[in-house]
């Protein structure tokens, strides 16, 4: 078994460690049953002894002199008192707990700490707050059905809302006369501005929680109509000319695309297999020191895989390069992360801001120009990637990957890419990501002429 200590009590330990604990507890139960059987066997021997002597002494005390007049009876009495009662004492005093206590002592070093238990309690509170769950729902375990409309990342619900909105727009256009159209458009623009203003005034934490619940997604039907899906070969890349990949637009500003069936089941299992022995508390870059450190706002376990460790990792890196057209030699290693129940990563930027000049100084490869994120598991409920500033939500879908640029072509940071990983409500979330850096992209993504280009 592996220790489940998280380093800081911030969440329920990841599913891998929790699975180990299940088997640890199962082993302890087996050991406990062995102890019970040993105790029962000991008590059965004592009981038989007591029953035999009870019958014997009852008969003997009816006529003590007559009983002891028989020389054999007298000898047996002395033998019992001199030897057999001593053996009984040894039996009663024998300790059958050794095996169980020894096993318990060995396994105890793998037990969660008080800090871990506190962290698990915090995770439950976090889930309760984020998903608006009452205490009774949490305590009874009656969590929302993943297919419920309010469940996070529910595509059917979003499609239903979009279709409903489109129908309302069509009905309004038919019923409205030409002479009222200009007035209506003016009114709609005012409402839109008011809506945008009111949304921008909502605290980021509130926006984040709303999006995690599937609320507050800000994609109008008009903008939705401009999002497409396509077969993509990245300008006739030789590896994809005969077998282009499926690409679909997830969001327009910032532009986020998803690649469907982009990583195979065998590849995902291999990546998990390589990562599991090395999973440690996930870290973030400290903007002051430029070094990696743990943070309370990132609750997961992660591991880093280098290209030379296994051909699968090298193959995946090459696939990312072929589809993005970006250089991978200066990118960070493939990071694999596992989020258990309550696991999250609160709103953050992937790129270093101007007030963080030393964010990636040690790497010497410039800022993080883009992010590639594989989803390597489906999540029953929760676990979406959300962008609070723009009201975007991207649900985890096994075998897919999403990609976006963190920097404009000018090298300026795109602040609309501030994003977060919602807490996992039910299930287990596996992802792997590639942070791509500026160096080596000079000819692959030339600098733009304007700041926000």
SVG drawing of the C-alpha trace seen along z (x, -y; Angstrom):
<svg xmlns="http://www.w3.org/2000/svg" viewBox="-47 -52 64 99">
<polyline fill="none" stroke="black" stroke-width="0.4" points="0.0,0.0 1.0,-3.6 0.7,-6.5 -2.3,-8.7 -0.8,-11.8 -1.5,-14.8 1.1,-17.1 -1.5,-19.6 -5.0,-18.7 -6.9,-20.1 -9.0,-17.3 -10.0,-13.7 -6.9,-11.7 -6.9,-10.7 -8.6,-7.5 -5.4,-5.5 -4.4,-6.0 -8.0,-5.4 -8.0,-2.1 -4.9,-1.1 -6.6,-2.0 -9.6,0.2 -7.3,3.2 -5.5,2.3 -8.8,2.3 -9.8,5.6 -6.5,7.2 -7.1,5.9 -10.7,7.4 -9.2,10.7 -6.6,10.4 -9.4,9.5 -11.5,12.5 -8.4,14.8 -8.1,13.3 -11.8,13.8 -11.5,17.5 -8.5,17.9 -10.3,16.4 -13.4,18.5 -11.2,21.7 -9.5,20.7 -12.9,20.1 -14.3,23.4 -11.4,25.2 -12.0,23.4 -15.7,24.1 -15.2,27.8 -12.8,27.9 -15.3,26.1 -18.2,28.3 -16.2,31.5 -15.1,30.3 -18.5,29.0 -19.9,32.5 -17.1,34.1 -17.1,31.9 -20.9,32.1 -20.7,35.9 -17.7,35.9 -19.1,33.4 -22.2,35.5 -20.0,38.1 -16.5,36.6 -15.1,39.4 -16.5,42.2 -15.1,40.4 -11.7,39.9 -11.7,43.4 -10.9,44.6 -7.1,44.2 -7.4,43.2 -9.8,40.4 -7.4,39.1 -4.5,39.2 -6.5,37.4 -7.5,34.6 -3.9,33.9 -2.8,34.1 -5.5,31.7 -4.6,29.1 -0.8,29.5 -0.7,29.7 -3.9,29.3 -5.1,26.1 -1.7,24.6 -2.1,25.6 -5.6,24.0 -4.1,20.8 -1.5,20.7 -4.3,21.2 -6.4,18.4 -3.4,16.1 -2.2,16.9 -2.4,13.9 -4.1,14.5 -3.9,10.8 -0.3,10.9 -1.0,11.5 -3.7,8.9 -1.9,6.3 1.3,6.9 -0.6,6.5 -2.4,3.4 0.9,1.8 2.4,2.5 -0.6,1.1 -1.0,-1.9 1.9,-3.8 -0.3,-3.9 -3.3,-5.3 -4.5,-8.8 -3.4,-11.4 -5.5,-13.8 -4.6,-16.4 -5.8,-14.2 -9.1,-13.7 -9.5,-17.5 -8.7,-17.9 -11.4,-15.4 -13.9,-17.3 -12.8,-20.5 -13.4,-18.8 -16.9,-17.9 -17.6,-21.5 -16.1,-22.6 -18.4,-20.3 -21.4,-21.5 -20.6,-25.1 -19.7,-24.7 -22.7,-22.5 -25.3,-24.0 -25.8,-20.8 -27.5,-20.7 -26.0,-19.0 -28.6,-16.2 -27.7,-15.4 -24.0,-15.1 -24.6,-13.0 -27.0,-10.5 -24.8,-10.3 -27.8,-11.2 -25.7,-13.1 -27.2,-14.6 -27.7,-12.3 -25.0,-12.9 -27.7,-13.1 -29.6,-15.7 -30.0,-19.0 -27.9,-20.8 -25.1,-18.3 -21.8,-19.8 -20.9,-19.6 -24.3,-18.3 -24.2,-18.7 -27.9,-17.8 -28.9,-20.6 -26.9,-23.1 -28.2,-21.9 -31.8,-22.1 -31.2,-25.7 -29.6,-26.7 -32.5,-25.2 -35.0,-26.9 -33.3,-30.2 -33.2,-29.8 -36.9,-29.1 -37.7,-32.1 -35.6,-34.3 -37.4,-32.9 -40.9,-33.5 -39.9,-37.0 -38.8,-37.8 -42.0,-36.5 -44.3,-38.3 -42.4,-41.6 -43.3,-44.0 -40.6,-45.6 -41.2,-49.1 -40.5,-47.7 -37.3,-45.9 -35.0,-48.8 -36.5,-49.6 -36.2,-45.9 -32.6,-45.7 -31.8,-48.8 -33.5,-47.3 -31.7,-44.0 -28.3,-45.8 -29.1,-47.6 -30.1,-44.4 -26.9,-42.7 -24.7,-45.5 -26.5,-45.4 -26.2,-41.6 -22.5,-41.8 -22.0,-44.5 -23.9,-42.6 -22.0,-39.4 -18.7,-41.2 -19.7,-42.5 -20.2,-39.0 -17.2,-38.0 -14.9,-35.5 -15.5,-32.8 -19.3,-33.1 -18.8,-32.9 -16.6,-29.9 -19.1,-28.0 -22.0,-28.9 -20.1,-27.5 -19.2,-24.4 -22.9,-23.8 -23.7,-24.3 -25.1,-27.8 -24.0,-31.1 -22.6,-29.7 -22.5,-32.8 -22.8,-31.4 -25.6,-33.0 -27.3,-31.2 -25.7,-33.6 -22.2,-32.9 -23.0,-29.2 -23.9,-29.2 -20.4,-30.3 -18.8,-27.2 -18.1,-24.3 -16.7,-20.8 -14.4,-19.5 -11.9,-16.9 -8.5,-18.5 -5.0,-17.7 -3.2,-20.9 -2.3,-22.1 -1.9,-18.6 0.5,-17.3 1.7,-13.9 0.6,-12.0 -3.0,-13.2 -3.6,-13.5 -5.1,-10.1 -6.6,-10.0 -7.5,-13.5 -8.6,-14.0 -12.0,-15.2 -11.8,-18.8 -14.6,-20.9 -14.9,-24.5 -15.6,-24.7 -15.5,-28.5 -14.8,-31.5 -13.1,-34.1 -10.7,-32.7 -10.6,-30.2 -10.7,-26.8 -10.8,-23.6 -11.4,-20.0 -9.9,-17.0 -12.1,-13.9 -10.7,-10.4 -7.2,-11.8 -5.7,-9.4 -6.4,-5.6 -7.5,-3.5 -4.1,-1.7 -2.2,-4.9 -4.2,-6.3 -3.7,-3.2 0.0,-3.2 0.3,-6.9 -1.6,-6.1 0.6,-3.0 3.8,-5.1 2.4,-7.9 0.9,-6.0 4.1,-5.0 5.2,-8.7 2.1,-10.5 2.8,-13.3 0.9,-16.3 0.6,-18.6 2.7,-21.8 2.4,-25.3 5.0,-27.8 5.7,-30.4 5.7,-33.7 8.2,-35.2 10.8,-32.5 10.0,-30.8 10.2,-27.4 7.6,-24.7 5.6,-24.6 2.3,-23.2 -0.7,-25.4 -4.1,-25.1 -6.0,-26.1 -4.6,-23.1 -5.8,-19.8 -4.6,-16.8 -1.7,-14.5 0.6,-14.7 3.6,-13.1 5.9,-14.2 6.7,-11.9 9.7,-12.5 9.7,-11.5 12.6,-9.1 10.9,-7.0 8.5,-5.2 7.7,-5.3 4.1,-6.2 5.1,-9.5 7.3,-10.4 4.5,-9.4 2.0,-11.7 4.4,-14.6 4.9,-14.2 1.1,-14.1 0.7,-17.4 3.4,-19.0 1.9,-17.8 -1.6,-19.1 -0.6,-22.5 2.4,-23.1 4.4,-24.2 7.9,-23.1 7.8,-20.5 11.6,-20.5 11.1,-23.6 7.8,-22.5 7.5,-21.2 7.3,-17.4 3.9,-15.7 2.2,-16.2 -0.3,-13.6 -2.8,-14.6 -5.3,-12.6 -8.2,-14.4 -10.2,-12.4 -13.5,-13.4 -13.2,-17.1 -10.1,-17.5 -9.9,-20.9 -7.7,-23.7 -9.1,-27.1 -9.0,-30.0 -5.5,-30.7 -3.4,-31.7 -1.1,-29.2 1.1,-32.0 3.4,-34.3 2.1,-37.9 4.2,-41.1 4.5,-41.3 5.9,-37.8 9.1,-38.2 10.8,-35.2 7.8,-32.8 9.7,-30.4 13.2,-31.8 14.7,-28.5 13.4,-26.8 14.9,-29.4 12.2,-28.8 10.1,-32.0 6.5,-32.2 3.8,-29.5 2.4,-30.2 -0.3,-27.5 -1.9,-24.7 -2.8,-21.2 -5.0,-19.2 -5.9,-15.5 -9.0,-14.1 -8.2,-10.5 -11.4,-9.6 -15.1,-10.4 -16.3,-12.0 -19.7,-11.1 -20.4,-14.6 -18.2,-17.7 -14.7,-18.1 -15.3,-20.6 -12.7,-23.1 -14.3,-26.5 -13.2,-30.0 -14.9,-32.4 -14.1,-35.7 -15.9,-34.7 -18.5,-32.2 -17.1,-29.2 -17.3,-25.6 -15.6,-22.6 -16.7,-19.1 -14.3,-16.2 -14.7,-13.6 -12.5,-10.6 -10.2,-10.3 -10.4,-13.9 -8.1,-16.9 -8.6,-20.7 -6.1,-23.3 -5.9,-27.1 -3.3,-29.8 -2.4,-31.6 -0.6,-34.4 -1.5,-36.5 0.8,-36.4 2.3,-39.6 3.5,-37.8 1.0,-39.6 -1.0,-37.5 -4.6,-36.7 -6.3,-37.3 -9.5,-35.7 -7.8,-32.3 -7.9,-32.4 -9.5,-29.0 -10.1,-26.5 -10.8,-22.8 -14.1,-22.3 -14.2,-20.0 -14.9,-16.3 -18.3,-15.6 -18.7,-11.9 -16.0,-9.8 -12.4,-10.1 -10.7,-12.4 -7.5,-11.7 -5.9,-14.4 -2.5,-15.0 -1.3,-18.3 1.5,-19.8 2.5,-23.4 4.1,-24.8 6.6,-27.6 7.6,-30.6 11.1,-29.6 11.3,-27.7 8.0,-29.1 9.5,-32.2 8.9,-30.9 6.0,-28.6 3.8,-31.4 5.3,-34.7 4.7,-37.8 1.6,-39.9 1.7,-43.6 -0.7,-44.7 -0.8,-44.0 -4.0,-41.9 -3.5,-40.2"/>
</svg>
